[in-house]
C-alpha cells in the first residue's frame, strides 16, 4: 500500500519541527563508525508548500502515523489529490477511503476569532483520473483551513433518551471500559450481553471498546445491569485481566444477585441499598450482593486487591447498617460513611468480611476509594463534621471552615485500630474531594473543587492563586514525611480554574507520574496548550481535559490543556490515559460534541443527553493563555 500526493510541487522536502527532550542512540553492528549517539527527536515533520499555499504535517498519534493539511488564505484546496496504490481502493458507506489501509473520512475546521473550532463540511471524492480529492463546504477564505483525516477516539454511547458515563478504565490489553446510568431502553447491544433489556426506568450500563482494531475504535460489548426499580451508578474499577467491579445504589428488590452476603433489600419506604458487583473477563456475574440498612445507602468507591477481595466505600443514613468490628459501631450523624470488604471465595453471608461506619456528628460524603500496594485503603471524602475522626500526624488536624476535604487511611487487618491516619484538606470556605488515587510511590493524589481563596497550594503550583467563583484543584499528599513539620506532607498542590466555575471530577496518574484530569468549566480564561483540541471556550458548559506533570514547576507542569464543548451542555466525569500518554475522557453531552473533530456523527435516534468517550493526543506542547 502506498499513498501519493499527486501533482505536488517539485523539490519540497521534509523539515523537522517541535523538538522533543529525548535523544536516540543507534548502535548498528559492531563497527563504531556506524554508531550514532544523541540523535535529536522531533514530534512533527512538515512539508511547506506541498501544493501552492498548502502545507503538510506528519505526526504520530496512538501508534499511528497521521497527517494534517493546512490550506492558507487564498490557496485552492481542489489541488489536493490523493492517489492510493493498492487493491480495490474505494469509498465505503461511512465516507472512509479504504484500500490496504483506511483513511478515515476527512475532518476540516477553522479557528474563529476566539480560537474555537468551526467545522467545515468535507468529504472525499473520486476524480476521473482515479485519484481522490476533497469536497468542502463554505468556509472563511481569509483564515487557515485545517484538514485532519482522523480523531483518536470519539463515540456516543446510549439510546434515545438519557445516558451518562461516570467512569472509565482500561485493562492490560488496552480495552476501554465505560460505565454509568441509562434511562434508555433501546441501546444497541453488542456481544453476549449479561442483561439484554432494561429492567426499570434507570439502569446501569457497561460498554467495552477496543480502540485499536484495523477499522478503528469499535464497541465490542454492551450490557444493561439492574432490576425493576431504579439504579444509580457509584463507581467502577477494572482489573488488569478485565474483571469489572461496580457499586452504586438500587431500589430493585430483584436486582441480579450471585452468592450474596445480603439477599434482600433492607431499605424501607423507598430507601435504596448499596450494591456490590463483580463481572469476570467473560462478563459472567461472579458476585453480587445488597449492602444496607433501613434508610438510604449508596456505594461511591470500589477497589479489588490481588487476592480477589473487594472493598467498597459509600454513604449511609441507616442506624442499622450491618457493621462488624471497626472503630465506629453506630451512626453518629445525619449521614456517615461506610467501608466494607468482601471475599467472594467464601459462601453467602460469610463473603462479607469487614464493615464499619466512619463519620462525625453532622454530614459526611464518601466520594472515592483507593487501594495501596500493601492492601490498605485510602478514603477520599467531604465532611461537614468538625469532630470527625483525626488519627496520626494529620496534615491538617482541624477544620477551619464548613465543608472540608477529608482523607482517611484504613488498615482492615488492624481492627479495632484500623484507622491509622486521617486529615482535613482545605481552606476557610467549602472544599470538596471528588477523586483519590495513589501514585507508584504510594503518595495520595486528590482532586476536586474549592471556593476557598486560601486553599493550600505549593510554591511550584501551575496556578498558585484562586481564579474565581469555583476552582478545580489537584494535590499530592505524602503522610510518610516526618521531617519539616506537618506542612511538609503536602508535596504538590495547585488550583486550576478561570474567573468562573470549574470543578475536577477525576484524576489518574500514569507510571511516569503525569496526572490526567477532567471536569467541567464555564470559565473563558483557562490556560490551554498550543496543541489543544479546542483552545478557547465556546460560551457553554464545557469539558476540560488536563495533563499535568507535577515534577515540573510552575507553567512547565502544564503538559496539555484543552476545552471540549459544543452549543449544548457537557461534563467530563472520568479520565484515563493510554501507553502513549494520550488523554481519554467520558461523561455526557447534550449536543453534537464531535462534529468539529470528525468523530462519530450524532444520529437521529440519539437521545437528548448521550454518554460519550473521547481520546485526544496529549503530547507535550508549549502553553498559551487565551
N, C-alpha and C positions, 0 to 999 in steps of 0.2 A: 504494500500500500504506500502511495506517495501523494502528498498534497503539494500542488504547484500554484503559485500566484501568476497566472498567465498575463502576459503583456506588461509585466512590471518594468520599472525603469532599469536601464542597464547600469552596471557599476555600483549599485548600492551595496553597502557592507554592514555587517553586524557591529554594533558598538555595545560595550559593557556599561551597565547602569546600576545604580543603587548598590554600592559595595557592602558586603557583609563583614562582620568582625572575624569570621572564621577564615582559616587558610587550609589548603590541601597539600599534602606531601605525596609525591608519586615515586615509588621505588619499582622500576621496571627491570626485572632480571638482576644479575649480579654485577653489571657494569655501572660504576658510579657516574660515568659520563652521561648516562641516560636517566639518572635520577633528577627529580625536580622537587625542591622544597619551598615552602612558603608561597605557593601559588594562590593569588587572591581569588576569592569567590564573590559572585555578584548575584543579586536576586532577579535581575532582568537583563535581557538582551534586546536591543532596539535597532530597527532599520528606519532611518529618516528618509522620507520621500520615496517610499516603495512605489507609489504612484504619485503624480504631482499633487502636493498638498495633503497626502495621506501617509501617516506613519504606522509602522508595525512594531508591536512589543511582544516578546515572548517572556513567559514566566512559568514557574512551577506552582501547582496547587493540588494538594491531596494526592501527590504522587503522579500527577498528570502534567504533560506539557500543554500549556494553553497560550492563547494569544489574544490581543486586542488590536483593533484597527481604529485609529483616531483620524477623523475627517476634519481638516482645518476649515475655517470660514472661507467660502468661495470655491472650495475643491469639489470635484464631481465624483460622488460615490459610485456612479454607474461604471466607472473604470475598473472597479474591483471585480476580478474574475477568478474563481477557484476551479482548478482542474484536478480531479481525483483520478489517479491511475490505479485501478483495482477492479475486481469483479463486481458487476451488477451495481454500479453506483446509481443511487435513486433517492428520491424524496419519499419518506414514509408518511403515514397519515398524521403524525404529530408535527410534521414540518422539519424533522431532523434529516440531515444529509447522511445517508448510510452507504458505506462501501465495506471495506475490510475493517474500518473503524467508523465511529459515529461522530459526526459534527452536530452537536445539539443545535436546535433552531436558534437563529441569531437573536441577541438582545441588543437593542440600540437605545441610547439615552443621552440626554444633555443635562448639565447642571444649570439651574436657574440662578437668578441674582442672589438668592440666599444660600446657594450651594446644595440645594436639594435636587435629587434626581427627577427628571421628567422623562417618562417613557416615550419612545418614538416607535411606532408600529414598524415591524420589519419581518421579512421572510426571505427564504431562498427562492430563486427562480432559475430554471434550466434555460441556458442560451442555445441558439441554433447550432453553435459550434461544439456543443457538448459540455462546455464549461458551465459553472453556476455563478450567478450574480445575486445582487441584493435588491429587493423591492422595499422602499422606505416610504413611510407616511410623511405628512407635513412636519417640518421642523424649522427651527430658527437658524438660518444660514449665516448669521453673524456670530454664532457660538460653535465651539468644538462639538462634534458628534462622535461618540464612542460606540463602537460595535464590538460586543463581547459575546463569544459563542456559547458561554456556559456559566451557570451558577453552581457552586459546590453542592448545595442541597437546599431545596425549598419545596415543602409539601404541606398541603392542608390535610387535616385528619378529621373525619366526622361524618355526620349525616345532614339532614335537612333542618335540624333545629339548633340546639346549642351544645357546644363541646369545648372543654377547656383542658389543656395539658398542664399539669402541675409538676411533673417530674420527668427527668430523662437520665439515662446512664448507658454505659457500654460494657460489653464483655471482652474477654481476651481475644476474640476473633474480630473485634471491631463492629459487631452488630449493635445497633442503637435501639434502646428500649424507651418507649414513651407511654406514660400513663396519666390518667386524670378522671374527670367526671363527665358523663354524657347524658343529655336529655333527648338524644336522637334514637329512634327505633329502627333506622334504615341504613346503618353502616354497611359498607361493602366488606363482608367478612373474607378473610384470606387464611389459608392453611386449615388445619384441623382445630377449629375453634373450640375452646373448653365450653363455652356457653354461646349458642348460636342466635339467641334472641334476647332483647332487653327484658329484664324481669319486672321492672317498675318504671316510674317516671324519671328516676335518676339512678344510674348505674355507674360502675367503674368501667373503664376500657383499658386494654393493654394492646399496644401496637409494637411490632418489631420490624426494623428497617435494616436492610443490607445496603450500605451506601456505596458499595464498590462492585456491583455487577457489571457485566460487559455492556449492558444497555443503560447504565446509570443507576441511581438510587432506586430501590424497589422495596415496597412494603411486602413482607413475607409472612406476617402473622397478625391477625386481629381477633380479639375476643371481647365479649361483654363479661362482667362479673357482678352479680347481685341477685337479690330476691325481689319480692313483690313490693316491698317498701322502698324507701329512698336510701341510697348510699352516698356518702361524701368521702372524697379522696383525702388521705392524710399524708402518706409518704411511701416511697418505694426505694429499695436498694436491689442491686443486681450483683450476683456473684461472678467470678471470672469465667465459669463454665456456662453461665446463662440461667442460673437459678434466679427466680424473681420473688421478692418478698414485699408484701403490701400491707398497709394498715390504713385505718380511717374510722368511719362510724357508719352504723347501719340501723335502720328501723325495720328490717326484714326478719320476721320470725323464721322464714325459710331460707335464710342466707346459706349458700352451699358450705357444708362442714365436712371435715375429714379428721378423724382421730382427735376430736375436740376435747379440750380441757373443760370447757363450759358449753354445754349442749343446748341451752335455751337462752333466749334474750331476757335479760333481767330488768331492762328499763321499763318503767310503767308510765301510763298516761302520755304516750307519745315520746318518751325519752329514749334516745339512741344508746346503743352499746358500741364500744370499740370492737374491731375485729383484727385478727392476725392471720395472714395467708401466706403459704409457700407453694409456688409452682416450680417444678423441676425443669431442666433444659428442654424437655419434650412438651412443656406446658401442661403436664399432668398435675392435678391438685394433690399435693402430698401432705399438706397440713392446713387446717382452717378451724378457727375457734372464735366464739364470742369472748369478750372480756368487759365486765362492767357490773355495776350495781343497779339500784332502783332509779337513779337520776341519770343525768346526761354524762356520757363518757365518750371520748374520741381519741384515737391514736393519731399522733402527729410526727413521729420519728421511728425508724426501724433500721436495724443492722443485723447481720448474721456473722458469727465467728467461724473460725476454721474447723471447729468441732461440730458444726451444724446447729448450734444453739441460736435461737432467735431472741433478740432483745428489742423491746418496744417501749416508747415513751408517749405520753399524752396527757390529757386533762380530764379531771373528774369532779363532779358535784355530788357524788354518791357517798353517803355516810356508811354504806355497807359494801364499798368496793372490796373485792376479795384480796386482802393483803396476807402476806406470810413472812413474818420476820421484819427485818429492817429497823431503821432508827425512828420512823414515824408510823404510828399504828392507826391513826384516825384522821378524819378530815377536820382541819382546824381553821379553815377559811371558807369563803363562799365558793371558791374553786381552787383546788390544789392540783398538783401534777402527780403523775404516777410513772414508775419504771417497772417493767415486768419482764421475766425471762421464761423461755420455753425450750424444752428438749424433745423434738418430735420423734426421737428414737424410743421414747417411753410410750405408755399407752394411756389414752383417755385423760382423766384428771391428773395423773402423775406427770403429764407433759409440762404442766406449769410448775416451774422450779423456783420462782422468785417473784415477789410483787410488793411494792412499797408505795406509800404516799410520800410526797415531798412538797412543802409549801409553807406559807405563813398564814396570818390571820385575815388577810384581805383577798386578793385575786392574783392568781399565778397562771401563766400561759406557757406551756412547753411548746417549742417550735421545731426542734431537731435533735437528733441523737447521733453521736459519732463513736466509733469503736477504735480503741487503741491497740497497738500490737501485742500488749500483754493481756488483752481480754477485758480490760476495764472500760468504763463507759464515760463519755462526756456529754452532758445535757446542756443544750442551749435554750434559753427561755427569756421571757419578760415577766417581771414581777412588780406588783403594786403593794407588796408586803414588806415593810421596813424591818420586820422581825423574822424574816425567812432565815433558814439555817446558814450560819457562817462557820466554816471549819478551815483550819490550816492558816498558812501565811497569806491571807487573802490580799490580792492586788488592791482591791477597793472594799474595805470591810463594812462600810456604812453607806446607806442610801442618802444621797444629797438632793433628792428630787422626788418626783412622783413615780411614773413608770420607769423601771431601770432594766437594763440587760442583766441577766443572771446566768452564771456558768457554774456547773457542779460536776465534780469528778467522783464517780461512784465505782466501788470495787465490790461486786456482789459477794465474792468469796470471803469478805471480812465481816459479814453480818454478825453483830449489830453495829459494828463500827465501819459501815460500808461507805459512808460519806467521808472522803479523805481530803477534799479541797472544795471550796466554793468562794465565789466573789461576785460583787456587783460590777457592772461596767456602764459608765455613762457620765453625763454632766448634770447640770442643775435643772434640766427640763426632761421631757419624755424621750427615752431611748429604747428601741425595740430590736431584739436579736431575732432574725429570720432564718439564719443558716449557721451551722457549725461543722467544721471539718478538721482533720489533723493532717499535717504535712509529714514528709518522710522522717523528720526528726522528732515527731511527736508533739510539735508545737500546736497550739489551738488556734484555729482561724475562725473568726466570727464576722458575719456580715449582717447588715440590717439598715435601719433608718433612725434619724435623730432630729429633734428640733432644739437640741442644746447647742448654744453658741460656744460652750466651753467643754464640749466632748473631748476626751483625752486623745491627742494626736502626738506623734513623734516628730523630731526635728527634720527627718528626711521625707516627710509626707509629700505625696503628689500634690495634695491640696491641703494646706495647713489651716485654712480659715473656712468658716461656715459660709455657704453660698446664699442661703435664704430659704424661708418657708419650711422646707424639709430637705435634708440631705441624706444620701446614702453614706454608709461608712464601711470600711473593712479594717479589721485589727488582727494582730497576731500576738498571742499571749504565751509566755513560757514560764509556768509556775515553778519549774525546777531551778530557776535562777535564785540564788540565796544571797548573793553579794550585791551591794549597791542599793539596798532597801527595796521595799515593795514595788516602787515605780519602775525598777529595772526589769520587772516581768513583762512589761509592755514593750515588745521589741519592734513593733511596727504598727502604725495606725494612721489612717487618713480619712478625711472627708472625700466625697465625690458628689458634686452637685453644682447646679447653677442657681439663678436667682428665683426659681420657683421650685415646685415639689419634685423630689427624686427619692427613690427607695430601691434598695437591693434585696432580692428575694432568694438568691442562690449564689454560692461561691464554691468552686472546686479547684484544688491545687494539682498541677501535674508533677511528674517526677523531678523536674528541674527547679521547682519552687514557684513557677509562674502561677498566677491566680486568674481564674475566668469567672466573671460575674455578669449577671443580668438583672433587670428590674424594669421600672418604668420611669419616665421623665416627662415633665411639661416645661422644662427649662430651655430657653432658646440659646443659652450660652455655655453648654457643656463643652469641655475641651475634646476635640476629635483629632485623630491622626490623619496624615495625608492620604493613606490608603483606605479610609473609611468607606464602607459601602454606601452610607448616606451621611455626608459630612455636616449637614445642617438640619435643624428642627423643621418640621413641616406644619407646625401650628396646631397639632392634635396631641392626644395622649400617645406617646411613642415608647417603644422599647429602647433600652440602651444595651450595648454589648461592650464589655470591657475586659482587656487583658492587662494585668499588672505584673511587674517584676519587682517585688519588694526589696531585692538585694541592691537595686539601683536607686540612688537618692533623687528626690525632687521630681521634676518633669521627666527625667530619663527613665523613671519607672513605668511611664505610660507607654506600653508596647502597642496597644491597639485600642481604639475607642471609636464607636460609631452609634449614630441613631439608626433606628429601623422603624419606619412607620408608613402610614397611608392616610387617606382622608377620613378613615374611621378611627376606632379605638383599638389599641393593642397593648398587652402587657407581657413581659418575659418573666416566667416563674421559675424556669430551670435552665441551668448552664451545664455544658460539658465541653470536651475537647477531644482531639484525636492525636495520633502519634506524630503528626506533622506540626502540631501547635496551632491548629485551626480552632476556632470557637464555634460551638453549636448552641442553639437556644430553642426553647419550646415555651408555649404559652397560649394566648388566644388573640384573635384579630376579628374585627367586625367588617373588614373591607378586603380589597384585593391587594394584599400586602406584597406579593411577589411580582406584580406587573412591571415595575420599573427594573427588576433584576432578572427576569427571564425564568422564574421558577414555574411551578405548576399553575396554570390559569384557574381562576375561580369558576366553578361550574354553575349552571342554572339551578341544580338541585342542592347546592351547598346551603348551609344554614346561615342565620343572621349572625351567629358567633361560631367561628371554627377554631379548633385546635390547630397548631402549626408546629413544624420543626424546620429549622433553617441552619445551614452551615456556611460560615464565611471565612475567607482567607485572613488570618490574623498575623502575618509575618511582620517583623519589626519595621517601623517606619518613623519618620520624624513627626513632631507634634505641631499642629496648627490650631489656634484658638479662633472659634467662629464668633 
